[in-house]
């Protein structure tokens, strides 16, 4: 799963980012936004079943221990 998240969180244009089917316990529907530090997906949590917005940190942020403090 780490490789899948690395690809999603890479610093590329949103139109070039493949939308995964799942990330962990979440079923991904679509990319709904991108900020300076993360991508945001419209998703569904499987347990409990509910709609969510799932934020995934970009690789350059996730791999920077100082940024995670």
Legacy VTK file of the C-alpha trace (Angstrom):
# vtk DataFile Version 3.0
C-alpha trace
ASCII
DATASET POLYDATA
POINTS 69 float
0.000 0.000 0.000
2.929 2.390 0.617
3.854 2.357 -3.096
0.248 3.168 -4.030
0.172 6.094 -1.597
3.580 7.325 -2.820
2.227 7.470 -6.359
-0.893 9.315 -5.225
1.029 11.785 -3.116
3.653 12.616 -5.736
3.966 16.222 -6.833
2.060 15.981 -10.144
-0.959 17.733 -11.605
-4.315 16.396 -10.322
-5.412 15.331 -13.821
-2.365 13.028 -13.979
-2.998 11.347 -10.628
-4.682 7.948 -10.929
-7.536 7.570 -8.444
-7.098 4.325 -6.503
-10.003 2.013 -5.774
-9.064 1.741 -2.093
-6.750 3.112 0.540
-6.905 0.968 3.652
-10.507 0.812 4.915
-11.695 3.468 2.452
-13.349 3.044 -0.952
-12.211 5.964 -3.099
-14.712 7.653 -5.428
-12.871 10.681 -6.829
-10.182 13.291 -6.293
-11.969 16.424 -5.071
-9.099 18.747 -4.234
-5.414 19.396 -3.911
-3.578 21.797 -1.645
0.053 22.578 -1.024
0.490 19.632 1.334
-2.157 17.042 0.480
-4.684 15.503 -1.906
-8.331 15.151 -0.855
-10.598 12.325 -2.024
-14.343 11.766 -1.749
-14.484 8.316 -0.190
-16.573 5.889 1.809
-15.363 4.370 5.046
-16.240 0.664 5.191
-16.641 0.304 8.975
-18.676 2.150 10.016
-20.136 2.781 6.569
-20.181 6.543 6.044
-19.117 9.148 3.470
-15.821 10.890 4.230
-13.272 13.271 2.781
-9.903 11.505 2.936
-6.745 13.622 3.002
-3.458 12.034 1.837
-0.228 13.921 2.508
2.017 14.580 -0.474
5.228 12.572 -0.516
7.542 15.522 0.153
5.550 16.298 3.333
5.029 12.706 4.483
8.743 11.903 4.177
9.846 15.033 6.082
9.999 14.360 9.863
10.146 18.108 10.574
6.936 18.732 8.635
5.112 16.036 10.626
5.769 17.663 14.002
LINES 1 70
69 0 1 2 3 4 5 6 7 8 9 10 11 12 13 14 15 16 17 18 19 20 21 22 23 24 25 26 27 28 29 30 31 32 33 34 35 36 37 38 39 40 41 42 43 44 45 46 47 48 49 50 51 52 53 54 55 56 57 58 59 60 61 62 63 64 65 66 67 68
